Amino acid sequence: MSVKEKQQKVCSLFTHLTSISKTVVPVAERDPRLHGIGKLPQGELFSCFHEKVLAEATKLYETLYAAKDFDDFMNLAKQARSFANEGLFVYAASVAILHREDCRGVTVPPIQEIFPDRFIPSETISLALKEVTNHPDKDIVVEIESTGNILDPEYKMSYFREDVGTNAHHWHWHIVYPATWRPEVMGKVKDRKGELFYYMHQQMCARYDCERLSNGMRRMIPFHNFAEELEGYSAHLTSLVSGLQYASRPEGFRLIDLKDVDVQDMTRWRERIIEAIDLGYVEDENHQQIKLTEENGIDILGSLLEASYESKNKLFYGSLHNWGHVMMAKITDPDGRFNENPGVMSDTSTSLRDPIFYRYHRFIDNIFQEYKSTLKSYDKAQLDFPGVSIVNVTVKAKLPNIVNTYMKEDELELSHGVSLKGQVKVKYQHLDHEPFTYNISCENNAGGPKHTTVRIFLGPVHDELGNKFSLNEARKYFIELDKFHAELAPGKNTITRKSSESAVTVAPTPKFSQLQAGEGISENNTEFCSCGWPEHLLIPRGNHKGMDFYLFVMLTDYEQDHVNGLTDKPLCADAVSYCGAKDQKYPDKKAMGFPFDRVIKARTIPEFSSPNMTFQEVKIQFKE
């Protein structure tokens, strides 16, 4: 069977899932391998943060992954689709498709087209349905409705929080790195999974604060007190599988005990994790001490905090991250007495919409930073690349070292997720930037050709009061723009790289209709795992005057960085910095975020800098 035929069959699994009627397939008629699936009823919201629900999803994706061949996989998936919870089915089927060898080259359709109700306000979908009824013979395009106004100071950030691409990225990251991934069952190890959990979310927080500074707002105040009153939020989303709204959170609500976990558990888990950081080791289930070394400490802590399968002692250290999401989602109906839907924090494809997501992840990140502060600062020998120096860096756009951003129109197709006649599209806007190129002039006086890793970051120059950041303070807000390998000939060299080639962003994913038509489908497809930061949000918005940023470029020794045994064309390596390369080791030995992942003792840029790095001031200017 060709990849195109497989792709069409896979697409059929994800079509009109919001229109499935509740089906009761007699248990006797189900494949025995699907025993235990169907506990979470259809119509309820699935959350991969909730332990019991996630256990059922894990059983399903492991079963689908273990199917004998592609036909067996399809038969199992079709059966499961008819009675499994809709959200749980999409999660499990996506994990299986992404990792099965016989699905190589097959792309999981975009989550925003499978479940458009998670991305588009209910008022907009309601308007689209009316237009279809009134004009059944026409293709429909409706404008997206606003979800708030300027009475809410956080409304300024809605373009970022409610961006379709960022929310889709978060969902895809969690199917590439499921918390319950068992290497002994799946036959594949997820290299540095705990560290990737830390780094991807840390970068999300850094980007959010850069956007806040762009909008003249103060940096976010981390969530830190389990008794604090939370800000309000209303997502204006209604789940089409249940007909219920995602719960809104009025201002002033606090976390409340749930049936499965209470607030005291959360406090206890945080204290135990911080104590482990202070002691320099964690205790496993057999009371053996496992040291938090420079090499593996952050990876161990990432698994503990997420409470993934790799957690060294889940009973003792708990599940701080996952239960935090669930508690915040259920804050208005903690004991379920009103049969409400939870809020958007329950779902990886909606949680980025809520301002509390970023404040909660800054709280989680501060625990990671607590650990990072126990490590020695990088010394000159670790930062230097003897014989290699950067002479000049220029960002080439319409004007050198000035990049323009603007709002751009886009459309999202509804008819694959909702059963409608004809094409029905929603028109919305997202931030975008003009294309630009890095031009790096450097010299190699090391006496022969050298291979280098080029690391590019962007960080704010000033805080919200207009004061210059100290380097150690600014490092938390430096966002990775790119990381790639280059060869340096002896003498003078010029390295050029387009912004569109970034190792953190994913190329625009193919639309549902393109996948059904087999456009661009190939077994050698190295992209379209859909995991990666959206290309249009590579850089922050900036402001009308032109906001000052440092473009940091560093050349490090590739011979010391690169990992042996990697193939030349790894699969799904489009956004390797945030997502790794599928089924391979993470292709960089250095800590994620290097050299900004540790405390910087140097007070000034010259004091910190080596010849192989440079801080070039650039401006980002927002054009209406």
C-alpha positions in Angstrom: 0.0 0.0 0.0 1.4 3.4 -1.0 1.9 6.2 1.5 -0.8 8.3 -0.2 -3.3 5.5 0.3 -2.3 5.1 3.9 -2.6 8.9 4.4 -6.2 8.9 3.0 -7.2 6.0 5.3 -5.7 7.8 8.3 -7.5 11.0 7.4 -10.8 9.1 7.5 -10.2 8.3 11.2 -10.1 12.0 12.1 -13.1 13.3 10.0 -16.2 14.7 11.7 -15.3 13.4 15.1 -17.5 16.1 16.7 -20.5 14.6 15.0 -20.1 11.0 16.2 -23.3 9.8 17.9 -22.9 7.9 21.2 -22.3 4.3 20.1 -22.7 1.3 22.3 -20.8 -1.5 20.6 -21.5 -4.7 22.5 -18.3 -5.7 24.4 -18.5 -9.2 23.0 -18.1 -7.8 19.5 -15.0 -5.8 20.3 -11.5 -6.9 19.6 -10.3 -8.4 22.9 -7.2 -6.2 22.7 -9.5 -3.2 23.2 -10.7 -4.5 26.6 -10.6 -1.6 29.1 -11.2 1.1 26.5 -14.4 3.1 26.7 -14.3 3.9 30.5 -14.2 7.7 29.7 -17.6 8.2 28.1 -17.9 9.9 24.7 -18.8 13.6 25.0 -16.6 14.3 28.0 -13.5 16.3 27.8 -10.3 14.3 27.7 -7.3 15.5 29.7 -3.8 14.0 29.3 -3.0 15.6 32.6 -5.5 13.5 34.6 -3.8 10.2 35.7 -6.8 7.8 35.4 -7.9 9.1 32.0 -4.3 9.1 30.8 -3.9 5.5 31.8 -6.8 4.5 29.4 -5.3 6.6 26.6 -1.9 4.9 27.2 -3.6 1.4 27.0 -5.1 2.5 23.6 -2.0 4.0 22.0 0.1 1.0 23.1 -2.5 -1.4 21.6 -2.6 0.5 18.4 1.2 0.7 18.2 1.4 -3.0 18.7 -1.0 -3.9 15.8 0.5 -6.6 13.5 0.4 -4.5 10.3 -1.2 -1.4 8.9 -4.5 -3.1 8.1 -4.7 -4.5 11.6 -3.9 -1.0 13.0 -6.8 0.5 10.8 -9.3 -2.2 11.9 -8.4 -1.6 15.6 -8.5 2.2 15.2 -11.9 2.1 13.4 -13.4 0.0 16.2 -11.9 2.2 18.9 -13.2 5.3 17.1 -16.8 4.1 17.3 -16.9 3.8 21.2 -13.9 5.5 22.7 -14.0 9.0 24.0 -13.4 11.4 21.0 -10.5 13.4 22.5 -8.9 10.3 24.0 -9.1 8.5 20.6 -7.4 11.4 18.7 -4.6 11.6 21.3 -3.9 7.8 21.3 -4.3 7.3 17.5 -1.9 10.3 16.9 0.8 8.9 19.3 0.5 5.5 17.5 0.6 7.0 14.0 3.6 9.2 14.8 5.7 6.3 16.0 4.6 3.2 13.9 7.3 2.2 11.3 4.6 1.5 8.7 3.2 5.0 9.1 6.5 6.7 8.1 5.6 9.6 5.9 2.0 9.7 7.1 1.0 12.9 8.7 -1.4 13.3 11.6 -4.0 15.9 10.4 -3.9 19.3 12.0 -5.6 19.3 15.4 -7.1 22.7 14.7 -9.1 21.1 11.8 -10.0 17.9 13.7 -11.4 19.9 16.7 -11.9 23.5 15.5 -14.0 24.1 18.6 -10.8 24.1 20.7 -9.4 27.0 18.7 -12.4 29.1 17.4 -14.8 30.9 19.8 -18.3 29.4 20.0 -19.9 32.7 18.8 -17.9 32.3 15.5 -18.9 28.7 15.0 -22.5 29.5 15.7 -22.4 32.3 13.1 -20.8 29.9 10.6 -23.6 27.4 11.2 -26.3 30.1 10.6 -24.6 31.2 7.4 -24.5 27.6 6.1 -28.3 27.3 6.8 -29.0 30.6 5.1 -26.7 30.0 2.1 -26.5 26.2 1.6 -25.2 26.6 -2.0 -22.3 28.9 -1.2 -18.8 28.5 0.3 -18.8 30.5 3.6 -16.1 32.7 5.2 -16.8 34.2 8.6 -14.7 36.6 10.7 -13.5 35.4 14.0 -15.2 37.0 17.1 -13.2 38.7 19.8 -13.0 37.0 23.2 -12.6 40.1 25.4 -11.9 43.8 25.4 -9.5 46.4 26.9 -11.2 46.3 30.3 -9.1 43.3 30.9 -5.4 44.3 30.9 -4.4 40.8 29.8 -6.5 41.3 26.6 -3.4 42.9 25.0 -1.8 39.4 25.0 -4.8 37.6 23.5 -3.2 37.5 20.0 -0.3 35.4 21.4 -2.2 33.2 23.9 -5.0 32.4 21.5 -2.7 31.9 18.5 -3.8 28.7 16.6 -0.2 27.7 15.9 1.1 28.0 19.4 -1.8 25.9 20.9 -1.4 23.3 18.1 2.4 23.2 18.9 1.7 22.5 22.6 -0.7 19.6 21.7 1.7 18.1 19.2 4.7 18.3 21.7 2.7 16.2 24.2 2.0 13.5 21.6 5.6 13.4 20.5 6.6 13.1 24.3 3.7 11.4 26.1 4.1 11.5 29.9 3.4 7.7 30.1 5.9 6.6 27.3 7.3 3.3 28.3 10.5 2.5 26.4 10.3 -1.3 27.2 6.8 -1.4 25.6 7.4 1.0 22.7 10.9 -0.2 21.9 12.2 3.3 21.6 13.9 5.6 24.2 12.9 9.3 24.3 16.3 10.9 24.8 16.5 13.7 27.4 12.7 13.8 27.6 12.7 15.4 31.1 15.1 18.1 30.0 13.0 18.8 26.9 10.0 19.2 29.1 11.9 21.8 31.1 13.4 23.6 28.1 10.3 23.8 25.8 8.2 25.3 28.6 11.0 27.6 29.8 11.2 29.0 26.2 7.5 29.5 26.1 7.6 31.6 29.3 10.6 33.6 27.9 8.7 34.3 24.7 5.6 35.3 26.7 7.5 37.8 28.7 9.2 39.2 25.6 5.7 39.8 24.2 4.6 41.4 27.4 7.5 43.8 27.3 6.7 44.5 23.6 3.2 45.6 24.7 4.4 47.9 27.4 3.3 45.4 30.1 5.2 44.3 33.2 6.7 40.8 33.2 4.4 38.2 34.6 4.2 37.6 38.4 4.9 33.8 38.9 2.2 31.7 40.6 3.8 30.8 43.9 1.2 30.5 46.6 -1.3 27.7 46.6 -3.7 29.8 48.5 -3.5 32.9 46.2 -6.5 34.3 44.4 -6.3 33.8 40.6 -7.1 36.2 37.8 -10.3 35.5 35.9 -10.5 34.1 32.3 -13.2 33.2 29.8 -12.1 31.3 26.7 -15.5 31.6 24.8 -15.0 28.0 23.7 -17.8 25.4 23.6 -17.0 21.7 23.1 -19.0 20.3 20.2 -18.7 16.8 21.5 -20.6 17.7 24.7 -22.4 20.9 23.9 -20.9 22.3 27.1 -18.8 25.5 27.4 -15.3 25.3 28.7 -15.7 26.7 32.2 -14.9 30.3 32.8 -13.0 31.3 35.9 -14.3 34.4 37.7 -11.7 36.6 39.4 -10.7 35.6 42.9 -11.1 31.8 42.9 -8.5 29.7 44.8 -7.3 26.1 44.3 -9.6 23.7 46.1 -9.1 20.0 47.0 -10.2 17.5 44.4 -11.3 13.9 45.0 -8.0 12.6 43.8 -5.6 15.2 45.1 -5.6 18.1 47.6 -3.8 21.4 47.9 -1.7 20.0 50.8 -0.3 17.3 48.5 0.8 20.0 46.1 2.6 21.9 48.9 4.2 18.7 50.1 5.5 17.7 46.7 7.0 21.1 46.0 8.8 21.1 49.4 10.2 17.6 48.7 11.4 18.5 45.2 13.1 21.7 46.6 14.7 19.7 49.4 16.0 17.2 46.8 17.6 20.1 45.0 19.2 21.5 48.2 20.5 18.0 49.1 21.8 17.4 45.6 20.0 14.0 45.2 16.6 12.4 44.8 15.5 9.2 46.5 14.1 6.4 44.4 11.4 4.0 45.5 14.0 1.7 47.1 15.4 4.7 49.1 18.5 4.7 47.0 20.1 8.2 46.5 20.4 9.3 42.9 22.7 12.3 42.5 21.6 15.3 40.5 24.7 15.6 38.4 25.5 18.3 35.9 24.8 15.8 33.1 21.5 14.3 34.2 20.1 16.5 37.0 17.8 18.6 34.9 16.5 15.5 33.1 15.7 13.7 36.4 13.9 16.8 37.7 12.0 17.3 34.5 10.6 13.8 34.8 9.8 14.3 38.5 8.0 17.6 38.0 5.9 16.4 35.1 5.5 13.1 36.8 6.2 11.2 33.6 6.9 7.4 33.6 10.6 8.1 34.1 9.9 9.8 37.5 12.3 8.2 40.0 9.7 8.1 42.8 6.2 9.2 41.8 4.6 8.2 45.2 7.0 10.5 47.1 7.5 13.4 44.7 4.0 13.4 43.3 2.7 15.0 40.1 3.1 18.7 40.6 2.8 19.9 37.0 -0.1 17.6 35.8 -2.3 18.0 38.9 -1.7 21.8 38.9 -3.3 21.8 35.4 -6.3 19.7 36.5 -6.9 21.7 39.8 -6.9 25.0 37.9 -9.3 23.5 35.2 -11.7 22.3 37.9 -11.5 25.3 40.1 -15.2 26.3 39.6 -16.6 22.8 40.0 -14.1 20.8 42.0 -16.4 18.0 43.2 -18.3 17.8 39.9 -21.7 18.7 41.5 -22.7 20.9 38.5 -21.5 18.6 35.8 -19.6 21.4 34.2 -16.9 21.0 31.6 -13.4 21.9 33.1 -11.6 25.0 32.0 -9.1 25.2 29.2 -6.2 24.3 31.5 -7.3 20.7 31.3 -6.2 20.2 27.6 -2.9 20.6 25.9 -4.5 22.1 22.8 -6.3 24.9 24.8 -4.3 25.6 28.0 -2.1 28.2 26.4 -5.1 30.5 26.0 -5.3 31.1 29.8 -2.9 33.7 31.4 -2.5 31.4 34.4 -0.8 28.8 32.2 2.3 31.0 31.9 2.3 32.1 35.5 2.1 28.5 36.6 4.8 27.5 34.2 7.0 30.3 35.5 6.5 28.8 39.0 7.5 25.4 37.6 10.5 27.0 35.8 11.6 28.8 39.0 12.0 25.3 40.6 14.2 24.3 37.7 16.2 27.6 38.0 16.7 26.7 41.7 18.5 23.6 40.6 20.5 25.5 37.9 21.7 28.0 40.5 23.4 25.1 42.3 25.7 24.5 39.3 28.9 26.3 38.7 28.8 29.2 36.3 30.4 28.5 32.9 34.1 29.4 32.9 36.0 30.9 30.0 37.3 27.5 28.9 33.7 26.2 28.5 32.6 29.3 26.6 35.6 29.9 24.3 36.4 28.3 20.9 40.1 28.9 20.5 41.2 30.3 17.2 37.6 31.1 16.1 36.3 34.7 16.4 33.2 36.6 15.2 34.0 39.8 13.4 30.5 41.1 12.6 26.9 40.1 12.6 24.1 41.7 10.6 20.5 40.9 10.3 19.6 41.5 6.7 16.0 42.7 6.2 14.6 45.7 4.3 16.8 47.8 6.6 19.8 46.2 8.3 19.3 45.2 11.9 15.7 46.3 11.9 13.0 43.6 11.5 9.3 44.5 10.9 6.4 42.6 12.4 2.7 43.0 11.4 -0.7 41.2 11.7 -1.5 38.8 8.8 -4.8 37.3 7.8 -5.2 33.5 7.7 -8.1 31.0 7.4 -9.1 27.9 9.2 -11.4 25.3 7.6 -14.2 24.0 9.8 -15.9 21.4 7.6 -13.5 18.5 8.5 -14.3 18.9 12.2 -17.9 19.9 11.9 -20.3 18.1 9.5 -21.2 20.9 7.1 -22.0 21.2 3.4 -19.4 22.9 1.3 -16.3 24.8 2.5 -16.7 26.8 5.7 -13.8 28.9 6.8 -13.0 31.2 9.7 -10.8 34.3 8.9 -8.5 35.3 11.7 -5.3 37.3 12.2 -1.9 36.3 13.6 1.4 38.1 14.2 4.0 37.6 11.5 7.3 39.1 10.5 9.2 39.9 7.3 11.7 37.3 6.2 15.3 38.1 7.2 18.8 36.6 6.9 21.6 36.3 9.4 25.0 37.4 8.0 27.8 36.2 10.3 31.4 37.3 9.4 34.0 35.3 11.3 37.6 34.2 11.2 39.1 30.8 11.7 42.8 31.0 12.8 42.9 27.6 14.3 45.3 26.2 11.7 42.8 24.1 9.6 39.2 23.6 8.7 36.8 23.7 11.7 33.2 22.5 12.3 31.1 24.8 14.4 27.7 24.9 16.0 26.1 28.3 15.4 23.8 29.3 18.3 21.5 32.3 17.9 19.4 33.8 20.7 17.4 37.0 21.1 16.9 38.8 24.4 15.4 42.1 25.6 17.7 45.0 26.4 15.4 46.9 28.8 12.9 45.9 31.5 9.4 47.3 31.7 10.7 50.5 33.4 13.2 51.2 30.7 16.2 50.2 32.8 18.9 48.0 31.2 18.7 44.4 32.3 21.8 42.9 34.0 23.0 40.0 31.9 22.1 37.5 34.7 18.5 38.9 34.9 18.1 39.0 31.1 19.2 35.4 30.5 15.8 34.0 31.6 14.2 36.0 28.7 16.6 35.0 25.9 14.8 33.0 23.3 16.5 30.6 21.0 16.1 31.5 17.3 18.3 28.9 15.7 21.0 26.3 16.1 22.8 24.7 13.2 26.1 23.2 12.0 28.5 25.1 9.7 32.0 24.4 8.3 34.7 27.1 8.6 37.6 27.2 6.2 40.9 28.6 7.4 40.8 32.4 7.4 37.8 34.6 6.8 34.3 33.1 6.5 30.8 34.3 6.0 27.9 32.3 7.3 24.4 33.1 6.0 21.2 31.6 7.2 17.5 32.4 6.5 15.0 32.9 9.3 12.8 30.4 7.7 15.4 27.6 8.2 15.2 28.0 12.0 15.7 24.8 14.2 13.0 25.8 16.6 10.1 26.4 14.1 8.0 24.1 12.2 7.1 24.7 8.5 3.4 25.5 8.0 1.7 22.1 8.3 -0.3 20.7 5.4 -4.0 21.2 5.6 -6.5 18.4 6.0 -7.6 18.7 2.3 -4.0 18.6 1.1 -3.4 15.4 3.1 -6.6 13.8 1.7 -5.4 14.7 -1.8 -2.0 13.2 -1.2 -0.1 16.5 -1.8 3.5 16.4 -0.8 3.2 12.9 0.8 6.4 10.9 0.8 8.0 8.1 2.8 11.1 10.3 3.1 9.1 13.1 4.7 11.4 14.6 7.3 9.0 17.2 8.4 5.3 17.5 9.3 5.5 15.8 12.6 3.9 19.2 13.4 5.9 19.6 16.5 7.7 23.0 16.6 7.1 26.6 17.3 5.0 28.3 14.6 7.2 30.1 12.0 5.1 33.3 12.2 5.9 33.7 15.9 9.7 33.2 15.6 10.4 36.7 16.9 8.4 38.9 19.4 6.1 41.7 18.3 8.3 44.6 19.2 6.7 48.1 19.3 5.9 51.0 17.0 9.0 52.9 17.8 11.3 49.9 17.4 12.1 47.8 20.5 15.8 47.1 21.3 16.9 43.5 21.5 20.3 41.8 21.7 20.9 39.3 19.0 23.3 36.9 20.6 25.4 34.7 18.2 27.9 32.1 19.5 30.1 29.7 17.7 31.0 26.5 19.6 33.2 23.6 18.7 31.0 21.1 16.8 33.5 18.2 17.7 32.6 18.7 21.3 28.9 19.3 20.7 27.8 16.7 18.3 26.4 13.2 19.3 27.8 10.1 17.6 25.5 7.7 15.7 23.1 10.2 14.2 21.7 9.7 10.7 22.2 12.6 8.2 18.5 13.0 7.6 16.7 12.3 10.9 12.9 12.1 10.7 10.8 15.0 12.1 13.8 17.1 12.8 12.2 20.3 11.6 12.2 21.9 15.0 14.9 19.9 16.6 15.8 22.4 19.4 12.3 22.2 21.0 11.2 18.7 19.9 14.4 16.6 19.4 14.6 14.3 16.4 12.2 11.3 16.3 13.7 8.0 17.6 17.2 9.5 17.9 19.4 11.1 20.5 19.1 14.8 21.0 21.8 16.1 18.6 23.6 18.5 20.9 25.7 17.4 24.0 25.5 20.8 25.6 22.7 21.7 28.1 19.6 23.0 26.4 19.6 26.8 26.5 23.5 26.9 26.7 25.0 29.4 27.6 22.0 31.1 29.3 20.9 28.1 31.3 23.2 28.9 34.3 23.8 31.8 36.6 26.0 34.5 34.9 28.3 36.1 37.4 29.8 38.6 34.9 28.2 42.0 35.4 28.8 43.4 31.9 28.7 42.0 28.4 32.4 42.5 27.7 33.2 40.6 31.0 31.1 37.6 29.8 32.0 37.6 26.2 34.7 35.6 24.3 35.9 36.3 20.8 33.6 33.5 19.5 30.4 35.3 20.6 28.8 38.7 20.0 25.8 40.7 21.3 24.5 42.8 18.3 21.7 45.3 19.1 18.8 45.0 16.7 15.3 46.6 16.6 12.0 44.9 16.1 9.3 47.3 14.8 5.6 46.6 14.8 3.7 47.9 11.8 -0.1 48.0 12.0 
